[in-house]
């Protein structure tokens, strides 16, 4: 089980300077892992499995970019990314887990949660968006909720992305300075800098309460985003007993001949201007 002290040591370890994974090595390994993810997807579909992957962690720790690489070659009809907005008034009156239950996969589906029900143990608790009673109730109910999911046959994998305080601030400053990424910077992200210790305590309490044998947490050191992505995907693949599903041979049919059909003149249509020609 993960304790607060061990997690703190993990984040301290991530501060140590390590050689960044070379891009050529990273891209070669990533492509091979993505090919395996496609095989995993086909296994999920063929076996009627239900797979949920939870991505949590520090702000700017690389969760979103990792999800992007995981889903890059997957069929969106099989693998869905779920990133829920703030709950509506109606949702707030429901059982807390209810709106997440609605997003769980059916047979033959994968769901990637870009943040999940663990919002209550993190941002909601630290920012005061929930009461102490709601927070404590969550910590008691969450292990039971996840145990029920696993007992029903759902494959649940939970990953916490960890970075140092210095690296988090560096990445957030890059968002401030980059107009193409500034949209990623929210007031909540800014609060994560000034409330670092509060988030640390909340994380430690969350891990202590919800790191269970049925649904363990796996920590991803993400000081180097490339290493973090490779390590997380490789672990996910190693944790599921998938196999390559035989695919039928596909032969393209012969092209249909035009016969007596004559296409209308191009002048009848409005085409997009050739902007590329001006480059």
C-alpha positions in Angstrom: 0.0 0.0 0.0 1.1 3.6 -0.6 1.7 5.8 2.4 2.1 9.5 2.5 5.8 9.2 3.4 6.6 6.9 0.4 4.7 9.2 -2.0 6.6 12.2 -0.7 9.9 10.4 -1.3 8.7 9.6 -4.8 8.1 13.2 -5.6 11.5 14.2 -4.0 13.2 11.5 -6.2 11.6 13.0 -9.3 13.4 16.2 -8.6 16.8 14.5 -9.3 18.2 15.4 -12.7 17.9 12.4 -15.0 18.9 12.1 -18.6 15.9 13.0 -20.7 14.8 10.1 -22.9 16.1 10.8 -26.4 13.4 11.8 -28.8 14.4 9.1 -31.3 14.3 6.3 -28.7 11.0 7.8 -27.3 9.2 7.9 -30.7 10.3 4.4 -31.7 9.2 2.9 -28.4 6.0 5.0 -28.3 4.9 3.7 -31.7 5.5 0.1 -30.7 3.5 0.6 -27.6 0.7 2.3 -29.5 0.6 -0.7 -31.8 0.1 -2.9 -28.7 -2.6 -0.6 -27.5 -4.5 -1.3 -30.8 -4.2 -5.0 -30.1 -5.5 -4.4 -26.5 -8.4 -2.5 -28.0 -9.3 -5.4 -30.3 -9.0 -7.8 -27.4 -11.4 -5.6 -25.3 -13.9 -5.6 -28.2 -13.6 -9.3 -29.0 -13.8 -10.4 -25.4 -16.5 -8.0 -24.4 -14.2 -6.7 -21.6 -14.7 -3.4 -19.8 -11.6 -1.3 -19.1 -11.4 1.9 -17.2 -8.2 3.9 -16.9 -8.1 6.8 -14.4 -5.6 9.6 -14.9 -5.0 11.8 -11.9 -2.1 13.8 -10.5 -0.6 17.2 -10.1 -1.7 20.1 -12.4 0.7 20.2 -15.4 2.0 16.7 -14.7 1.3 15.4 -18.2 -2.0 13.6 -17.8 -3.6 15.1 -20.9 -0.7 14.6 -23.2 -0.4 11.0 -22.1 -4.1 10.4 -22.7 -3.6 11.9 -26.2 -0.9 9.4 -27.0 -2.9 6.5 -25.6 -5.9 7.3 -27.7 -4.1 8.4 -30.8 -4.6 5.3 -32.9 -7.6 3.8 -31.1 -11.2 3.6 -32.4 -13.2 6.4 -30.6 -16.2 4.1 -30.8 -14.3 1.6 -28.6 -12.1 3.9 -26.5 -13.7 7.0 -25.1 -12.1 9.9 -23.3 -14.2 11.3 -20.4 -13.4 14.8 -19.1 -16.5 15.9 -17.2 -17.2 19.6 -16.6 -18.2 21.0 -13.2 -21.4 19.4 -12.0 -24.8 21.0 -12.6 -27.1 21.9 -9.7 -29.0 18.7 -10.5 -25.8 16.6 -10.4 -24.9 18.1 -7.1 -28.1 16.8 -5.6 -27.4 13.2 -6.8 -25.2 10.6 -5.2 -21.7 11.8 -5.8 -20.6 8.8 -7.9 -23.8 8.8 -10.0 -22.6 10.9 -13.0 -19.4 8.9 -13.2 -21.4 5.6 -13.2 -23.2 6.9 -16.3 -19.8 7.1 -18.1 -18.6 3.6 -17.3 -18.0 1.3 -20.3 -20.3 -1.4 -21.6 -19.0 -4.7 -22.9 -16.2 -4.2 -25.5 -15.4 -0.6 -24.5 -12.5 1.3 -22.9 -13.0 4.6 -21.0 -10.1 6.9 -20.2 -11.0 9.3 -17.4 -9.2 12.6 -17.7 -9.7 13.2 -14.0 -12.5 11.3 -12.3 -14.4 10.8 -9.1 -11.2 11.6 -7.3 -11.9 15.3 -7.9 -13.6 15.2 -4.5 -10.4 14.1 -2.8 -8.3 16.7 -4.6 -9.5 20.0 -6.0 -13.0 20.0 -4.4 -11.5 19.4 -0.9 -8.6 21.8 -1.2 -10.6 24.6 -2.8 -13.6 24.2 -0.4 -16.0 23.1 -3.1 -17.3 20.3 -0.9 -18.0 20.0 2.9 -15.9 18.1 5.4 -18.7 15.6 5.7 -18.9 15.1 1.9 -15.1 14.6 1.8 -15.0 12.1 4.6 -18.0 10.2 3.1 -16.1 10.0 -0.2 -13.1 8.5 1.4 -15.2 5.8 3.1 -17.4 5.1 0.1 -14.8 5.2 -2.7 -13.0 1.8 -1.8 -16.4 0.2 -1.6 -17.5 1.7 -4.9 -14.4 0.5 -6.7 -14.6 -2.9 -5.1 -18.0 -3.4 -6.5 -16.8 -2.4 -9.9 -13.9 -4.9 -9.8 -16.1 -7.7 -8.4 -18.5 -7.1 -11.3 -15.6 -7.8 -13.8 -14.6 -4.3 -14.7 -10.8 -3.8 -15.2 -9.8 -0.7 -13.3 -6.4 0.9 -13.5 -5.5 4.1 -11.6 -2.5 6.2 -12.3 -1.2 9.2 -10.3 1.2 11.5 -12.3 3.9 13.0 -10.0 6.2 16.0 -10.6 8.3 18.2 -8.4 7.2 21.7 -7.3 9.9 23.3 -9.4 8.9 21.4 -12.6 5.2 22.2 -12.1 6.0 25.9 -11.8 8.2 25.8 -14.9 5.5 24.2 -17.0 2.8 26.6 -15.8 5.1 29.5 -16.6 5.5 28.2 -20.1 1.7 28.2 -20.5 1.6 31.9 -19.3 4.2 32.8 -22.0 2.8 30.7 -24.8 -0.5 32.1 -26.4 -1.1 28.7 -28.0 -1.2 27.0 -24.6 -2.6 29.8 -22.4 -6.1 28.3 -22.6 -4.8 25.4 -20.5 -4.1 27.8 -17.6 -7.1 28.1 -15.3 -7.5 29.9 -12.0 -7.5 26.5 -10.4 -4.1 25.8 -11.9 -2.7 29.0 -10.4 -4.0 27.9 -7.0 -2.1 24.6 -7.3 1.1 26.6 -7.0 0.2 28.5 -3.9 -1.5 25.5 -2.3 1.2 22.9 -3.0 1.4 21.6 0.6 -2.4 21.5 0.9 -2.6 19.4 -2.3 0.2 17.2 -0.9 -1.7 16.5 2.3 -4.9 15.8 0.3 -3.1 13.4 -2.0 -1.6 11.5 0.9 -4.9 11.1 2.6 -6.5 10.0 -0.6 -3.9 7.4 -1.3 -4.0 6.1 2.3 -7.8 5.6 2.0 -8.1 4.4 -1.6 -5.0 2.4 -2.4 -6.6 -1.1 -2.0 -5.6 -4.6 -3.1 -8.7 -4.6 -5.4 -7.9 -1.2 -7.0 -4.3 -0.1 -6.3 -2.8 3.2 -7.3 0.3 3.3 -9.6 2.5 6.3 -9.4 4.1 7.7 -12.6 7.1 9.9 -12.2 6.6 12.5 -14.9 9.5 14.9 -14.4 10.4 13.8 -17.9 7.1 13.6 -19.9 8.5 11.2 -22.4 9.6 8.7 -19.7 6.3 9.2 -17.9 4.2 8.4 -21.0 6.3 5.3 -22.0 6.3 3.9 -18.5 2.6 4.4 -17.9 1.6 2.8 -21.3 4.0 -0.1 -20.8 2.6 -0.8 -17.4 -1.0 -0.6 -18.5 -0.2 -3.2 -21.3 1.6 -5.5 -18.8 -1.3 -5.4 -16.4 -4.0 -6.7 -18.8 -3.9 -10.3 -20.1 -4.7 -9.4 -23.7 -3.7 -11.3 -26.8 -3.7 -10.5 -30.5 -7.1 -11.1 -32.0 -6.8 -12.7 -35.5 -8.1 -10.3 -38.1 -9.8 -11.5 -41.4 -8.0 -10.8 -44.6 -9.2 -7.7 -46.3 -9.3 -7.4 -50.1 -10.4 -4.2 -51.8 -13.1 -4.8 -54.3 -12.7 -3.8 -57.9 -13.4 -0.1 -58.7 -16.8 0.5 -60.2 -16.7 1.6 -63.8 -18.4 4.9 -64.6 -20.6 3.5 -67.3 -22.8 6.1 -68.9 -22.7 8.4 -65.8 -21.3 11.9 -66.5 -20.3 14.0 -63.6 -21.5 17.6 -63.4 -19.1 20.5 -64.3 -16.8 21.7 -61.5 -18.2 25.2 -62.1 -21.4 24.1 -60.4 -19.7 23.9 -57.0 -17.9 26.2 -54.6 -14.5 24.9 -53.6 -12.3 26.0 -50.7 -9.7 28.5 -52.0 -6.2 27.1 -52.6 -4.4 28.8 -49.7 -1.6 26.3 -50.0 -0.7 27.7 -53.5 0.2 31.1 -51.9 2.8 29.6 -49.5 
